[in-house]
Amino acid sequence: MKFVIIGCGLIAGSHANAIQNCKDAQLTAVCGRRKEPVEKFAGEHGCRAYTDVEAMLDEIRPDAAVICTPTFLHEQHVSRCADRKIHVLCEKPLEKTPAACRRLLDKVESQGIVFMTAQVVRFWAGYVELKEMFENGEMGKIYMAHLRRVSHRSKQYSPWIFDPALGGGAMGDMLVHDVDYLRYAIGPFQSVFAHAVKDETGCYNNVMANIVHKNGVHSLAEASFTQQTGYPFGFSVDIAGSEATVEYQYSSGASTLIKRSGNAPSKSLCEMRIWKKGTGQEMIPVRQYDAYQRQMEYFVECVKQGRRPRIVTPEQSYEVICMMDAVKRSADSNEVVYL
Ligand SMILES: NC(=O)c1ccc[n+]([C@@H]2O[C@H](COP(=O)([O-])OP(=O)(O)OC[C@H]3O[C@@H](n4cnc5c(N)ncnc54)[C@H](O)[C@@H]3O)[C@@H](O)[C@H]2O)c1
């Protein structure tokens, strides 16, 4: 299966490695806006370099494309692929607005291509185990879920991410991972009340979205890009259920979490603990694998079999972008927004 990647910035390398490690896929070309970085990327990954998307698609005629351009360009780039019947894996957030997302998905549907939003958390070790625990009843009735994702503003991030109209900061770019997982693992949304604070970029770089799901579960999704430099990237999940409480934490560097867990200081921390009714704390082993690789293998298998991906569906991708829009409207108005 011949692959191309459109956009060769921060996230493209993870997809390039995933394609190259996938036995049924081959990375043939990559496209970026500027000649020098795209040629460097292509050299590192042994493929051709382009600065013109149309020229790459017409000359290479790939089977599939991964869209790794800034979010506000996703509709444009997915559309160019769909018009040529090229299957697409598109980075998150799918688009900036529900209207753009709807147009993108209608185009995909009308061209009959295999399409998936790259919501990698749905493939991520730890989150996968948790979803299995919800499904096999181990957690019992879910009462509350608290998902958190924080980072400092690393120099690796491009300026568009911190433009309120283009990337939207933590609210626009980071929160979507957890909102998406909540839709997947807990269920459809009913309403949201968001507390959010802007920093000097004009973006809501601190946000707490209080979500009510249609099944009555309450969840809190939190994202921040305002940690001080040096604070490790991290995420966590706390779930309270009638049969068990689960805590899952990841931190990419030394932090207070390490002291709490009693481990010797190390570069990163990843642990999942469960308290089952009537028993004490147990550690849950978290599987070790590359989630981008797992996501790519799943997408390739769907293309090979010509079937619609079931782990990330267009319908849920649309609901998630509607929720992202509702979070923003709630923060702007300081009111509850119903979906
Ligand atoms: N899944 C994840 O964990 C994750 C992490 C980071 C970013 N992302 C998402 O991936 C997407 C890209 O983010 P990034 O941080 O890699 O961005 P980036 O700014 O680092 O890279 C964007 C790339 O797109 C190219 N580009 C821009 N305009 C173009 C055009 N008109 N034609 C062709 N190429 C063009 C740029 O040259 C650059 O190579 C975003 O939607 C972002 O939210 C996902």
The ligand as a Tripos MOL2 file, in Angstrom:
@<TRIPOS>MOLECULE
LIG
   44    48     1     0     0
SMALL
NO_CHARGES

@<TRIPOS>ATOM
      1 N1         -1.9560   12.9690   17.8060 N.am      1 LIG1
      2 C1         -1.1280   13.7720   18.4570 C.2       1 LIG1
      3 O1         -0.6690   13.4350   19.5340 O.2       1 LIG1
      4 C2         -0.7680   15.1070   17.8420 C.ar      1 LIG1
      5 C3          0.3650   15.7820   18.2960 C.ar      1 LIG1
      6 C4          0.7080   16.9850   17.6580 C.ar      1 LIG1
      7 C5         -0.0940   17.5080   16.6550 C.ar      1 LIG1
      8 N2         -1.2280   16.8460   16.2650 N.ar      1 LIG1
      9 C6         -2.0920   17.3800   15.2030 C.3       1 LIG1
     10 O2         -1.4230   17.1920   13.9530 O.3       1 LIG1
     11 C7         -1.6520   18.3140   13.0780 C.3       1 LIG1
     12 C8         -0.3110   18.9380   12.7270 C.3       1 LIG1
     13 O3          0.2930   19.4240   13.9020 O.3       1 LIG1
     14 P1          1.9010   19.6430   13.9930 P.3       1 LIG1
     15 O4          2.1660   20.0660   15.4050 O.co2     1 LIG1
     16 O5          2.6290   18.4900   13.4380 O.co2     1 LIG1
     17 O6          2.0340   20.9180   13.0260 O.3       1 LIG1
     18 P2          3.3760   21.5850   12.4740 P.3       1 LIG1
     19 O7          3.1010   23.0300   12.3560 O.co2     1 LIG1
     20 O8          4.5620   21.1130   13.2520 O.co2     1 LIG1
     21 O9          3.5010   20.9390   11.0030 O.3       1 LIG1
     22 C9          2.5870   21.2590    9.9910 C.3       1 LIG1
     23 C10         3.1550   20.8250    8.6460 C.3       1 LIG1
     24 O10         2.2020   21.1570    7.6250 O.3       1 LIG1
     25 C11         2.8650   21.7990    6.5600 C.3       1 LIG1
     26 N3          1.9470   22.6910    5.8510 N.ar      1 LIG1
     27 C12         1.3680   23.8280    6.2950 C.ar      1 LIG1
     28 N4          0.5820   24.3570    5.3300 N.ar      1 LIG1
     29 C13         0.6650   23.5350    4.2660 C.ar      1 LIG1
     30 C14         0.0780   23.5460    2.9870 C.ar      1 LIG1
     31 N5         -0.7660   24.5040    2.6120 N.pl3     1 LIG1
     32 N6          0.3950   22.5370    2.1350 N.ar      1 LIG1
     33 C15         1.2340   21.5510    2.5250 C.ar      1 LIG1
     34 N7          1.8130   21.4900    3.7370 N.ar      1 LIG1
     35 C16         1.5260   22.4680    4.5980 C.ar      1 LIG1
     36 C17         4.0200   22.5520    7.1990 C.3       1 LIG1
     37 O11         5.0190   22.8200    6.2390 O.3       1 LIG1
     38 C18         4.4540   21.5320    8.2370 C.3       1 LIG1
     39 O12         5.3070   20.5970    7.6520 O.3       1 LIG1
     40 C19        -2.5860   19.2500   13.8540 C.3       1 LIG1
     41 O13        -3.9210   18.9970   13.4950 O.3       1 LIG1
     42 C20        -2.3420   18.8670   15.3120 C.3       1 LIG1
     43 O14        -3.4380   19.1500   16.1630 O.3       1 LIG1
     44 C21        -1.5490   15.6470   16.8300 C.ar      1 LIG1
@<TRIPOS>BOND
     1     1     2 1
     2     2     3 2
     3     2     4 1
     4     4     5 ar
     5     4    44 ar
     6     5     6 ar
     7     6     7 ar
     8     7     8 ar
     9     8     9 1
    10     8    44 ar
    11     9    10 1
    12     9    42 1
    13    10    11 1
    14    11    12 1
    15    11    40 1
    16    12    13 1
    17    13    14 1
    18    14    15 2
    19    14    16 1
    20    14    17 1
    21    17    18 1
    22    18    19 2
    23    18    20 1
    24    18    21 1
    25    21    22 1
    26    22    23 1
    27    23    24 1
    28    23    38 1
    29    24    25 1
    30    25    26 1
    31    25    36 1
    32    26    27 ar
    33    26    35 ar
    34    27    28 ar
    35    28    29 ar
    36    29    30 ar
    37    29    35 ar
    38    30    31 1
    39    30    32 ar
    40    32    33 ar
    41    33    34 ar
    42    34    35 ar
    43    36    37 1
    44    36    38 1
    45    38    39 1
    46    40    41 1
    47    40    42 1
    48    42    43 1
@<TRIPOS>SUBSTRUCTURE
     1 LIG1         1 GROUP 0 **** ****
